[in-house]
Amino acid sequence: MTTINKQWRLKARPVGEPSAETWDYTETELPTITDGQLLIRIDYISIDPAMRGWLNDAKSYIAPVQIGEVMRAGTVGEVIESKHEKFVVGDYVAGHDGVQSYAVSDGTGLHKVDPNLAPLPYYLGVLGMPGMTGYFGLLKTGQPKAGETVVVSGAAGAVGSLVGQIAKIKGCRVVGIAGGAEKCKFLIDELGFDATIDYKHEDVKKALKKTCPNGVDVYFDNVGGDILNDVLTQINLRARIVICGAISQYNNTTAVKGPSNYLSLLVNRARMEGIVVFDNIKEYPIAMKEIAGWIQSGDIKVKEHIVEGIETFPDTLMMLFKGENFGKLVLKVEG
């Protein structure tokens, strides 16, 4: 076992896109643990759009990462040393232990996972934060009903692909917005979406009229910007717009672009509501059990994009904002 802990720390807050100047890469000796602590060898790190927001020194649903701190990230790994009464060597645990190869924890925020029930990366994706986000964002906030039309942006990503599949399970017509012919083909051929819109090569507003002839009842928004604005022109009476993310706006150096078509909410008596996954934490076990059942039955299919080597973290993070990942983006610590 290596005795070196590789870490990525926040060096400076980025303006616009994170760059090489944003990060400090460090290698340190493995720490020793004290009573009540455990040492985790991190195997996989979750790479999520929310990480960009955590870099900003601004009020949000969670405190920003501080200068000099290890970058926050979802993680899954094995307990290799323990002086904690609830965890033993050999346990696999998921938590938010950051972009590093080893972590010391007092157990806060950790939960045990079973690598025999599902591959470890699943606990960072479909059975982790993205999965919980899609499940509760659609079912609790979007409240889809059989026969309704559900549109989801970022549809080939970790959250969007699950949202679309759950909407199909609930009997909805599902239209996915994604970038590129390969992703759109995957959504229809593999995940069972009814129609897709390739925002890179199509006029989204025109395509929405074609693919949603009966309008939009639920819109699950992962991208914000112009696409949100376009969908608002097509919503139905009592539509629900779920604001999950706005990846098109995260690296802006100017003000965030909001929807100029918001009066459509008034005319259609529609509702736009944000979803923060941590609000549902007590119900995670219910969601995980149901999603796992859907995976087992074949109703949910999982696609992951795994990049090897913790040294690649800065470039791997930027894949999200360039649309280069296909499926849930995960960093495997050791290449």
Helices and strands as residue ranges (DSSP letters): E 4-10, G 20-22, E 23-29, E 38-46, H 50-54, E 75-82, E 92-95, E 102-105, E 111-113, G 120-124, H 129-136, I 137-142, E 149-153, H 158-169, E 173-178, H 181-189, E 195-198, H 204-211, E 216-221, H 225-232, E 235-243, H 263-267, E 271-274, G 277-283, H 284-297, E 304-308, G 310-312, H 313-322, E 328-332
